[in-house]
Amino acid sequence: MKTLGVIFSNIHDKEINELTGKRTLASIPFGGRYRLIDFALSNMVNSGITKVGVITKMNYQSLMDHLGSGKHWDLSRKNGGLMMLPPYGASDRSLYKSRFDAICGIETFLKRSDEDYVVMSDCDAVCNFNFGDVLQKHIENHADITVIVRKVKADSLEKRMRTSVRYDADMRVNKVVNSDKLTGEKKLFTNMLVVTRSFLLRLIENAQDWGYSSFSRDVLVRGCGEHRIFAYEYDGYFASVDSLANYYACSLELLDKKKRDELFYKDGANIYTKVRDSAPCRMIGNAKVSNSLIADGCVIEGTVSNSILFRGVKVAKGAVISDSIVFQDTEVGEDTNLHCVIADKAVRVLGGRTLSGYQTHPYFIAKGTVI
Amino acid sequence: MKKKKCVAMLLAGGQGTRLYALTSGTPKPAVSFGAKYRIIDFPLANCTNSGIDTVGILTQYQPLILNEYIGTGEPWDLDRTYGGVHMLPPYQAKKGGEWYKGTANAIYQNLHFLNEFDSEHVLVLSGDHIYKMDYSAMLAEHIEHNADCTISVIDVDEKEASRFGIMDFDAGKRITSFEEKPKNPKSNHASMGIYIFKKDVLVSELIADENNPASSKDFGKNVIPTMLKEGKRMFAYSFKGYWKDVGTVASLWEANMDLLGETPVLGLSDSNHKIYSRNAPLPPTFIGESAEVDNCVMTTGCEIYGKVKNSVIGEGVVIGEGSVVEDSVIMTNSVIGKNVTIRYGMVDENVTVGDGAVLGDDKSSRERITLVGRGNNLAAGTIVASGEIID
């Protein structure tokens, strides 16, 4: 079945403002060599989707640089492929303010497409998910929208606005709640959904008459009795990146082989990313490395444990890095100690420094900082 | 269409018999090297980094893996609208077809390709050397000398000289003598098997050589000596830097070892001369709690739980708990079980080594490498002696 993909690259920028100062949420580095958008893109590509629109709003240069022509995701195509959808700058229109606004902004793109269904995803969802099955169910149910949900014990979550969904035995959604005070076991919306394109266009056309301006409040919460909204449960690996603490925890979870296998190798589906042609990593001198993910291009002469090192990180002699995440091209000087640190790209921590955060509050060093 | 200044012809058809099991199913240029590369990545990346965007790859022996690897040439930035990478296998023609009889004949059979691009110069490369080189500097000298042919030269150890084409040249770099693999070499100036010809000269020389029944259709043995006899303008281009013929198991192993150490003999981290390769979509390498890594080079997708010392570990390799891998090269996607010992070993791609196996023994050394060919499954407890080859 012909399906179109749409990815929202900016929606949750404010939630991790440390990491989104100079980039979109979509281009936040994750897992040693990826950017968050790689997961959404790869999931669509692995589900046979060959046309994906990426909606952008602000500071998307790093995202453009990362995506290029789309060839690394096999999306450099004559028909379809990767389409960047930046804001359309007309004088009578301001930048979109909500998901609903953003969807209205791509009306032309949606109208010109001939796919029957649209798969939408944000970039905060880190998972290896195949849309094939949910599409099948969506079609069988003659659904307008099928939201992908997962069961979560809400008590353990940070206080933050979330969308929880209730549905009957036929998976038909009968109640949607937006709240930051959820307790007990809930089925939370993953920000991934399938929508019938003709329904989406009807929404856009009638938005004013129906008084719709918010996707979750108006379409899901108010509209769930009226529209055919269904739920689809996903119970595989899922990391929702919605705060720095959460980013830190989700990242280090990848040191668990089971989680790694589920995210990177599930059913033979790989996660694609931009190739950088770094040389292989070198572990030399008195390097000691344990329980860590090490990307290409790293040169390690010190000690690294329980950490993730992105491409091209240099760890000098005597340096000790523990429980930390170090982004691309960062250099850690001699005898420097980093514990529970997230060091953004191209940071230089000179020799003899000691920097430490705490498991629940990692210490963040901004891009390009010299310490 | 605008003429190309220089196109490259890369000879990649050789079997590489002295690599034994490593080339049972693949030609030498497709053999794995340096954790994430294949030998052919080096000349291809050199071309891209030298501004040469048209490369004909002459294949013959077991071309399938190579064909698949090269694909459209995209990883080397050689997927071009005009130019780019072209696979040139022997073909059947109206008057019959034949295999490539030698390096010169391989290019002779593809004169149509040279005529199509009609470049001013032709760079002839071989696919069995590891080196980083800027061909554009050599081309500039070739043009400056108004040379018919320029041969890249490196000074080798005098004991080794008889393995190479050896030449002499005058103060102006003009070549005065050339001998292919001489018994008593007069100098240590060795040909690197890298030639730049004026295209028109090359075409007429190849036609003449083809019509000479006594010729064995080889550049080093026939074409170069003949041109020298004819008094053609032949010049040497002196290359300084790392260059290694990896035609034997020992030399391939050594070249891999040259990547190790604090300041490796062969450094690949120069961002102005990256070596491109086809990357697998794998996550970064995981080094486990129990692992020890001491002086190694490894790439993405590995899972390391054992002890690895002085070794080069390829993409997606697994090394189980309790295993010890020393002075070895483990190539792409091979799985080493638990409590395995490997000393001075070269394990080709997609090999499985069962738990408790022992590869190599007390006599293991750089001269006695244990070699395991592509796709082998070694049962648990297998013992393979030093110097042994499992095809």
Interface residues (C-beta under 8 A of the other chain):
Chain A: G31 G32 R33 K71 L254 L255 K257 R260 L263 F264 N270 I271 Y272 T273 V275 D277 S278 A279 P280 C281 R282 M283 I284 G285 A287 K288 V289 S290 N291 S292 L293 I294 A295 D296 G297 V299 E301 I308 L309 F310
Chain B: G34 A35 K36 E74 P75 L259 L260 G261 E262 P264 L268 S269 K274 I275 Y276 S277 N279 A280 P281 L282 P283 P284 T285 F286 I287 G288 E289 S290 A291 E292 V293 D294 N295 C296 V297 M298 T299 T300 E303 V312
